[in-house]
Amino acid sequence: MSEDSQAKILTQVEFYFSESNLINDRFLWKTSQANDGWVPISVISQFERMKKYRPIETIVEALRTSKELLEVSEDGELVRRKLPLPPNANDIQARINKRSVVVEHFPEDVTLDELMEFFNTFAPTNQIRMKKRDKVFSGAAIVEFKEEEDATKFLNQEKKLEYKEKELSAVSKTSYDESRANKFGQRRGNSRGFKQRGRREHRKDDKRENKENDNDNKQEESVSESKSEQSEDRKRELSPKREDKKEEVRENRDE
């Protein structure tokens, strides 16, 4: 196996088990949580992006080179994170939100490549998700930096934030979520009818948000070779016992 192939395998699988992706991948999350963090490498090998690496021992060999994130069982059949994630996904998401920002007013024709290039001039990023409505980029991007300090520095910079001479606006992901919650709270009104409508609209918006995030994760994978593919293709290929995830994990592995 060439060093290039080994690096690509490791990068891809480390993305699958990253904090940012694992909690949004319902199948991997539930599989790992049910088995003390372990996931069969034979299952990983069936993901669309991993099928080209054969025999499976090639994948095992590459995963054994992981220095910090992954460990392989002695028999070479299982892989898991060396440092387990907290069982409460909400705690993990809160941690991710602290190092994430939402930036709005990008031109609709901007590409993920261009966004990655733009944000990486400020600090290293874990992932960039392009928010969409009806499959069209809305002009807003959710950016997760590697460190919370980088997100804070990005928001507090004195220089006006612009992209190709167009002024942008940026807020923390936490503030963005709070603003959304307040918006729906106001829509509920005082009457019972308004309250029910507000709850329905909030749920719809959350579902839309999850779907957008999945699509964006999928796009990111195709660009960086470290994105996962899951959604419908993987659901058809893997065990029928897993729960279907229509939104949050939808397209990560097909990018």
Short mmCIF file of the C-alpha atoms (twelve columns), coordinates in Angstrom:
data_MODEL
# 
_entry.id   MODEL 
# 
loop_
_atom_site.group_PDB 
_atom_site.id 
_atom_site.type_symbol 
_atom_site.label_atom_id 
_atom_site.label_alt_id 
_atom_site.label_comp_id 
_atom_site.label_asym_id 
_atom_site.label_seq_id 
_atom_site.Cartn_x 
_atom_site.Cartn_y 
_atom_site.Cartn_z 
_atom_site.pdbx_PDB_model_num 
ATOM 1   C CA . MET A 1   0.000   0.000  0.000  1 
ATOM 2   C CA . SER A 2   1.369   3.384  -0.974 1 
ATOM 3   C CA . GLU A 3   1.849   6.124  1.622  1 
ATOM 4   C CA . ASP A 4   -0.678  8.244  -0.270 1 
ATOM 5   C CA . SER A 5   -3.390  5.561  -0.016 1 
ATOM 6   C CA . GLN A 6   -2.603  4.995  3.635  1 
ATOM 7   C CA . ALA A 7   -2.929  8.700  4.365  1 
ATOM 8   C CA . LYS A 8   -6.248  8.921  2.516  1 
ATOM 9   C CA . ILE A 9   -7.692  5.954  4.398  1 
ATOM 10  C CA . LEU A 10  -6.630  7.360  7.747  1 
ATOM 11  C CA . THR A 11  -7.905  10.847 6.960  1 
ATOM 12  C CA . GLN A 12  -11.279 9.506  5.844  1 
ATOM 13  C CA . VAL A 13  -11.861 7.227  8.827  1 
ATOM 14  C CA . GLU A 14  -10.613 9.836  11.297 1 
ATOM 15  C CA . PHE A 15  -13.231 12.156 9.858  1 
ATOM 16  C CA . TYR A 16  -15.919 9.511  10.433 1 
ATOM 17  C CA . PHE A 17  -14.906 9.356  14.100 1 
ATOM 18  C CA . SER A 18  -14.320 13.073 14.573 1 
ATOM 19  C CA . GLU A 19  -16.285 14.906 17.227 1 
ATOM 20  C CA . SER A 20  -17.953 17.030 14.569 1 
ATOM 21  C CA . ASN A 21  -19.181 14.115 12.473 1 
ATOM 22  C CA . LEU A 22  -19.778 11.268 14.891 1 
ATOM 23  C CA . ILE A 23  -22.651 12.833 16.805 1 
ATOM 24  C CA . ASN A 24  -24.374 13.663 13.517 1 
ATOM 25  C CA . ASP A 25  -23.937 10.155 12.134 1 
ATOM 26  C CA . ARG A 26  -26.754 8.276  13.805 1 
ATOM 27  C CA . PHE A 27  -25.646 4.865  12.589 1 
ATOM 28  C CA . LEU A 28  -22.013 5.204  13.703 1 
ATOM 29  C CA . TRP A 29  -23.004 6.912  16.934 1 
ATOM 30  C CA . LYS A 30  -25.476 4.223  17.995 1 
ATOM 31  C CA . THR A 31  -23.168 1.408  16.871 1 
ATOM 32  C CA . SER A 32  -20.250 2.777  18.862 1 
ATOM 33  C CA . GLN A 33  -22.350 3.590  21.920 1 
ATOM 34  C CA . ALA A 34  -23.707 0.039  21.990 1 
ATOM 35  C CA . ASN A 35  -20.262 -1.563 21.798 1 
ATOM 36  C CA . ASP A 36  -18.064 0.402  24.177 1 
ATOM 37  C CA . GLY A 37  -17.037 2.679  21.333 1 
ATOM 38  C CA . TRP A 38  -16.023 -0.111 18.950 1 
ATOM 39  C CA . VAL A 39  -17.191 -0.320 15.317 1 
ATOM 40  C CA . PRO A 40  -16.384 -3.299 13.055 1 
ATOM 41  C CA . ILE A 41  -13.827 -2.379 10.413 1 
ATOM 42  C CA . SER A 42  -15.741 -4.663 8.051  1 
ATOM 43  C CA . VAL A 43  -18.651 -2.222 8.346  1 
ATOM 44  C CA . ILE A 44  -16.434 0.809  7.751  1 
ATOM 45  C CA . SER A 45  -15.028 -0.920 4.667  1 
ATOM 46  C CA . GLN A 46  -18.492 -0.974 3.090  1 
ATOM 47  C CA . PHE A 47  -18.886 2.795  3.096  1 
ATOM 48  C CA . GLU A 48  -18.841 4.028  -0.464 1 
ATOM 49  C CA . ARG A 49  -15.561 5.890  -0.117 1 
ATOM 50  C CA . MET A 50  -13.841 2.893  1.448  1 
ATOM 51  C CA . LYS A 51  -14.842 0.180  -1.033 1 
ATOM 52  C CA . LYS A 52  -11.857 0.845  -3.277 1 
ATOM 53  C CA . TYR A 53  -9.424  -0.101 -0.534 1 
ATOM 54  C CA . ARG A 54  -8.990  -3.844 -0.639 1 
ATOM 55  C CA . PRO A 55  -8.196  -6.188 0.972  1 
ATOM 56  C CA . ILE A 56  -9.640  -5.035 4.292  1 
ATOM 57  C CA . GLU A 57  -6.236  -5.615 5.861  1 
ATOM 58  C CA . THR A 58  -5.140  -2.533 3.928  1 
ATOM 59  C CA . ILE A 59  -7.582  -0.450 5.953  1 
ATOM 60  C CA . VAL A 60  -6.536  -2.095 9.211  1 
ATOM 61  C CA . GLU A 61  -2.893  -1.358 8.504  1 
ATOM 62  C CA . ALA A 62  -3.632  2.303  7.814  1 
ATOM 63  C CA . LEU A 63  -5.767  2.726  10.939 1 
ATOM 64  C CA . ARG A 64  -3.010  1.315  13.149 1 
ATOM 65  C CA . THR A 65  -0.904  4.357  12.205 1 
ATOM 66  C CA . SER A 66  -3.328  6.795  13.867 1 
ATOM 67  C CA . LYS A 67  -1.318  8.597  16.521 1 
ATOM 68  C CA . GLU A 68  -3.972  10.368 18.563 1 
ATOM 69  C CA . LEU A 69  -7.558  9.659  17.502 1 
ATOM 70  C CA . LEU A 70  -8.081  5.957  16.766 1 
ATOM 71  C CA . GLU A 71  -7.155  2.578  18.183 1 
ATOM 72  C CA . VAL A 72  -7.551  -0.851 16.582 1 
ATOM 73  C CA . SER A 73  -8.378  -4.023 18.485 1 
ATOM 74  C CA . GLU A 74  -5.664  -6.676 18.803 1 
ATOM 75  C CA . ASP A 75  -7.413  -8.974 16.352 1 
ATOM 76  C CA . GLY A 76  -7.683  -6.160 13.811 1 
ATOM 77  C CA . GLU A 77  -11.449 -6.408 13.530 1 
ATOM 78  C CA . LEU A 78  -12.618 -3.306 15.406 1 
ATOM 79  C CA . VAL A 79  -11.792 0.398  15.606 1 
ATOM 80  C CA . ARG A 80  -12.790 3.132  18.070 1 
ATOM 81  C CA . ARG A 81  -11.756 6.528  19.387 1 
ATOM 82  C CA . LYS A 82  -8.927  6.466  21.904 1 
ATOM 83  C CA . LEU A 83  -10.648 9.196  23.867 1 
ATOM 84  C CA . PRO A 84  -14.387 8.431  24.087 1 
ATOM 85  C CA . LEU A 85  -16.906 11.164 23.528 1 
ATOM 86  C CA . PRO A 86  -19.312 12.011 26.348 1 
ATOM 87  C CA . PRO A 87  -22.513 9.941  26.079 1 
ATOM 88  C CA . ASN A 88  -24.593 13.116 26.069 1 
ATOM 89  C CA . ALA A 89  -24.610 14.442 22.501 1 
ATOM 90  C CA . ASN A 90  -25.912 17.796 23.729 1 
ATOM 91  C CA . ASP A 91  -22.701 18.380 25.680 1 
ATOM 92  C CA . ILE A 92  -20.657 17.654 22.569 1 
ATOM 93  C CA . GLN A 93  -22.768 19.952 20.411 1 
ATOM 94  C CA . ALA A 94  -22.427 22.739 22.954 1 
ATOM 95  C CA . ARG A 95  -18.656 22.375 22.790 1 
ATOM 96  C CA . ILE A 96  -18.710 22.479 19.007 1 
ATOM 97  C CA . ASN A 97  -20.938 25.561 19.045 1 
ATOM 98  C CA . LYS A 98  -18.396 27.418 21.158 1 
ATOM 99  C CA . ARG A 99  -15.849 27.195 18.355 1 
ATOM 100 C CA . SER A 100 -18.360 27.810 15.557 1 
ATOM 101 C CA . VAL A 101 -19.611 30.995 13.906 1 
ATOM 102 C CA . VAL A 102 -22.359 31.827 11.422 1 
ATOM 103 C CA . VAL A 103 -21.380 34.191 8.613  1 
ATOM 104 C CA . GLU A 104 -24.035 35.664 6.323  1 
ATOM 105 C CA . HIS A 105 -24.372 37.654 3.077  1 
ATOM 106 C CA . PHE A 106 -22.077 35.608 0.850  1 
ATOM 107 C CA . PRO A 107 -22.971 35.691 -2.858 1 
ATOM 108 C CA . GLU A 108 -25.206 32.780 -3.831 1 
ATOM 109 C CA . ASP A 109 -22.769 31.501 -6.448 1 
ATOM 110 C CA . VAL A 110 -19.842 31.062 -4.061 1 
ATOM 111 C CA . THR A 111 -18.425 27.528 -3.905 1 
ATOM 112 C CA . LEU A 112 -17.335 25.443 -0.946 1 
ATOM 113 C CA . ASP A 113 -13.777 25.521 -2.264 1 
ATOM 114 C CA . GLU A 114 -13.840 29.288 -2.194 1 
ATOM 115 C CA . LEU A 115 -15.286 29.392 1.319  1 
ATOM 116 C CA . MET A 116 -12.653 27.002 2.606  1 
ATOM 117 C CA . GLU A 117 -9.910  29.087 1.083  1 
ATOM 118 C CA . PHE A 118 -11.429 32.253 2.550  1 
ATOM 119 C CA . PHE A 119 -11.876 31.021 6.123  1 
ATOM 120 C CA . ASN A 120 -8.572  29.169 6.302  1 
ATOM 121 C CA . THR A 121 -6.827  32.516 5.877  1 
ATOM 122 C CA . PHE A 122 -8.095  33.349 9.375  1 
ATOM 123 C CA . ALA A 123 -7.496  30.034 11.169 1 
ATOM 124 C CA . PRO A 124 -7.654  26.252 10.580 1 
ATOM 125 C CA . THR A 125 -11.209 24.901 10.323 1 
ATOM 126 C CA . ASN A 126 -12.795 21.532 11.026 1 
ATOM 127 C CA . GLN A 127 -15.675 21.973 8.628  1 
ATOM 128 C CA . ILE A 128 -17.734 24.532 6.728  1 
ATOM 129 C CA . ARG A 129 -21.418 24.010 6.088  1 
ATOM 130 C CA . MET A 130 -23.332 25.994 3.498  1 
ATOM 131 C CA . LYS A 131 -26.871 26.671 4.676  1 
ATOM 132 C CA . LYS A 132 -29.456 26.044 1.988  1 
ATOM 133 C CA . ARG A 133 -33.152 26.514 1.370  1 
ATOM 134 C CA . ASP A 134 -34.794 24.512 -1.376 1 
ATOM 135 C CA . LYS A 135 -31.330 23.263 -2.395 1 
ATOM 136 C CA . VAL A 136 -30.108 26.809 -3.052 1 
ATOM 137 C CA . PHE A 137 -27.322 28.379 -1.010 1 
ATOM 138 C CA . SER A 138 -28.854 30.971 1.296  1 
ATOM 139 C CA . GLY A 139 -25.695 33.064 1.587  1 
ATOM 140 C CA . ALA A 140 -24.965 31.874 5.142  1 
ATOM 141 C CA . ALA A 141 -22.203 29.507 6.218  1 
ATOM 142 C CA . ILE A 142 -21.630 27.738 9.525  1 
ATOM 143 C CA . VAL A 143 -17.901 27.560 10.202 1 
ATOM 144 C CA . GLU A 144 -16.356 25.345 12.855 1 
ATOM 145 C CA . PHE A 145 -12.815 26.358 13.746 1 
ATOM 146 C CA . LYS A 146 -10.420 23.903 15.335 1 
ATOM 147 C CA . GLU A 147 -10.090 25.992 18.483 1 
ATOM 148 C CA . GLU A 148 -12.571 28.099 20.441 1 
ATOM 149 C CA . GLU A 149 -9.984  30.869 20.678 1 
ATOM 150 C CA . ASP A 150 -9.873  31.107 16.865 1 
ATOM 151 C CA . ALA A 151 -13.645 31.597 16.685 1 
ATOM 152 C CA . THR A 152 -13.469 34.323 19.330 1 
ATOM 153 C CA . LYS A 153 -10.614 36.052 17.531 1 
ATOM 154 C CA . PHE A 154 -12.507 35.877 14.248 1 
ATOM 155 C CA . LEU A 155 -15.578 37.559 15.756 1 
ATOM 156 C CA . ASN A 156 -13.570 40.242 17.556 1 
ATOM 157 C CA . GLN A 157 -11.343 41.340 14.693 1 
ATOM 158 C CA . GLU A 158 -11.279 45.076 14.096 1 
ATOM 159 C CA . LYS A 159 -11.034 44.849 10.341 1 
ATOM 160 C CA . LYS A 160 -14.342 44.976 8.461  1 
ATOM 161 C CA . LEU A 161 -15.319 41.489 7.347  1 
ATOM 162 C CA . GLU A 162 -15.695 41.399 3.564  1 
ATOM 163 C CA . TYR A 163 -15.750 38.878 0.765  1 
ATOM 164 C CA . LYS A 164 -14.974 40.197 -2.711 1 
ATOM 165 C CA . GLU A 165 -15.848 43.718 -1.546 1 
ATOM 166 C CA . LYS A 166 -19.188 42.575 -0.143 1 
ATOM 167 C CA . GLU A 167 -19.655 43.207 3.566  1 
ATOM 168 C CA . LEU A 168 -20.450 40.167 5.689  1 
ATOM 169 C CA . SER A 169 -22.009 39.773 9.125  1 
ATOM 170 C CA . ALA A 170 -20.860 37.206 11.679 1 
ATOM 171 C CA . VAL A 171 -22.163 35.954 15.023 1 
ATOM 172 C CA . SER A 172 -21.335 33.039 17.264 1 
ATOM 173 C CA . LYS A 173 -23.276 29.832 16.662 1 
ATOM 174 C CA . THR A 174 -24.590 30.059 20.221 1 
ATOM 175 C CA . SER A 175 -25.959 33.565 19.637 1 
ATOM 176 C CA . TYR A 176 -27.424 32.475 16.311 1 
ATOM 177 C CA . ASP A 177 -29.305 29.598 17.939 1 
ATOM 178 C CA . GLU A 178 -30.578 31.836 20.719 1 
ATOM 179 C CA . SER A 179 -31.847 34.323 18.162 1 
ATOM 180 C CA . ARG A 180 -33.738 31.570 16.350 1 
ATOM 181 C CA . ALA A 181 -35.262 30.349 19.602 1 
ATOM 182 C CA . ASN A 182 -36.418 33.867 20.470 1 
ATOM 183 C CA . LYS A 183 -37.879 34.314 17.011 1 
ATOM 184 C CA . PHE A 184 -40.033 31.224 17.341 1 
ATOM 185 C CA . GLY A 185 -40.991 32.164 20.863 1 
ATOM 186 C CA . GLN A 186 -42.382 35.457 19.587 1 
ATOM 187 C CA . ARG A 187 -44.318 33.674 16.868 1 
ATOM 188 C CA . ARG A 188 -46.111 31.560 19.410 1 
ATOM 189 C CA . GLY A 189 -48.056 34.516 20.696 1 
ATOM 190 C CA . ASN A 190 -50.360 34.270 23.664 1 
ATOM 191 C CA . SER A 191 -53.084 32.052 22.297 1 
ATOM 192 C CA . ARG A 192 -52.941 28.291 22.223 1 
ATOM 193 C CA . GLY A 193 -53.273 28.310 18.463 1 
ATOM 194 C CA . PHE A 194 -50.252 30.497 18.075 1 
ATOM 195 C CA . LYS A 195 -48.266 28.347 20.486 1 
ATOM 196 C CA . GLN A 196 -49.023 25.187 18.553 1 
ATOM 197 C CA . ARG A 197 -48.151 26.864 15.302 1 
ATOM 198 C CA . GLY A 198 -44.896 28.126 16.780 1 
ATOM 199 C CA . ARG A 199 -43.905 24.645 17.893 1 
ATOM 200 C CA . ARG A 200 -44.700 23.198 14.485 1 
ATOM 201 C CA . GLU A 201 -42.707 25.852 12.696 1 
ATOM 202 C CA . HIS A 202 -39.795 25.393 15.067 1 
ATOM 203 C CA . ARG A 203 -39.698 21.669 14.378 1 
ATOM 204 C CA . LYS A 204 -39.888 22.262 10.637 1 
ATOM 205 C CA . ASP A 205 -37.040 24.719 10.778 1 
ATOM 206 C CA . ASP A 206 -34.923 22.311 12.823 1 
ATOM 207 C CA . LYS A 207 -35.493 19.592 10.252 1 
ATOM 208 C CA . ARG A 208 -34.534 21.963 7.462  1 
ATOM 209 C CA . GLU A 209 -31.420 22.938 9.367  1 
ATOM 210 C CA . ASN A 210 -30.408 19.299 9.850  1 
ATOM 211 C CA . LYS A 211 -30.851 18.568 6.171  1 
ATOM 212 C CA . GLU A 212 -28.806 21.596 5.180  1 
ATOM 213 C CA . ASN A 213 -26.027 20.546 7.524  1 
ATOM 214 C CA . ASP A 214 -25.934 17.072 6.033  1 
ATOM 215 C CA . ASN A 215 -25.761 18.358 2.473  1 
ATOM 216 C CA . ASP A 216 -22.963 20.700 3.448  1 
ATOM 217 C CA . ASN A 217 -21.017 17.967 5.164  1 
ATOM 218 C CA . LYS A 218 -21.357 15.917 2.033  1 
ATOM 219 C CA . GLN A 219 -19.989 18.753 -0.085 1 
ATOM 220 C CA . GLU A 220 -17.083 19.222 2.257  1 
ATOM 221 C CA . GLU A 221 -16.104 15.590 1.973  1 
ATOM 222 C CA . SER A 222 -15.770 15.745 -1.792 1 
ATOM 223 C CA . VAL A 223 -13.461 18.726 -1.502 1 
ATOM 224 C CA . SER A 224 -11.107 17.574 1.244  1 
ATOM 225 C CA . GLU A 225 -11.117 13.782 0.763  1 
ATOM 226 C CA . SER A 226 -11.943 13.620 4.432  1 
ATOM 227 C CA . LYS A 227 -15.670 13.813 4.370  1 
ATOM 228 C CA . SER A 228 -17.990 10.894 4.972  1 
ATOM 229 C CA . GLU A 229 -20.782 9.471  2.888  1 
ATOM 230 C CA . GLN A 230 -23.761 8.164  4.632  1 
ATOM 231 C CA . SER A 231 -27.345 9.143  3.736  1 
ATOM 232 C CA . GLU A 232 -29.510 6.892  1.658  1 
ATOM 233 C CA . ASP A 233 -26.775 4.982  -0.187 1 
ATOM 234 C CA . ARG A 234 -25.139 3.753  2.973  1 
ATOM 235 C CA . LYS A 235 -28.504 3.006  4.547  1 
ATOM 236 C CA . ARG A 236 -29.294 0.629  1.696  1 
ATOM 237 C CA . GLU A 237 -25.872 -1.010 1.890  1 
ATOM 238 C CA . LEU A 238 -25.563 -1.571 5.626  1 
ATOM 239 C CA . SER A 239 -27.591 -3.533 8.143  1 
ATOM 240 C CA . PRO A 240 -31.339 -2.962 8.026  1 
ATOM 241 C CA . LYS A 241 -31.274 -2.790 11.835 1 
ATOM 242 C CA . ARG A 242 -29.827 0.691  11.896 1 
ATOM 243 C CA . GLU A 243 -32.146 3.683  12.262 1 
ATOM 244 C CA . ASP A 244 -32.726 5.744  9.176  1 
ATOM 245 C CA . LYS A 245 -31.511 9.305  9.406  1 
ATOM 246 C CA . LYS A 246 -33.355 11.379 6.889  1 
ATOM 247 C CA . GLU A 247 -31.742 14.682 7.728  1 
ATOM 248 C CA . GLU A 248 -28.630 15.027 9.815  1 
ATOM 249 C CA . VAL A 249 -26.483 12.306 8.233  1 
ATOM 250 C CA . ARG A 250 -28.021 12.235 4.808  1 
ATOM 251 C CA . GLU A 251 -25.238 12.890 2.344  1 
ATOM 252 C CA . ASN A 252 -21.935 12.918 4.130  1 
ATOM 253 C CA . ARG A 253 -20.543 9.800  2.508  1 
ATOM 254 C CA . ASP A 254 -21.569 10.369 -1.092 1 
ATOM 255 C CA . GLU A 255 -19.570 13.525 -1.608 1 
# 
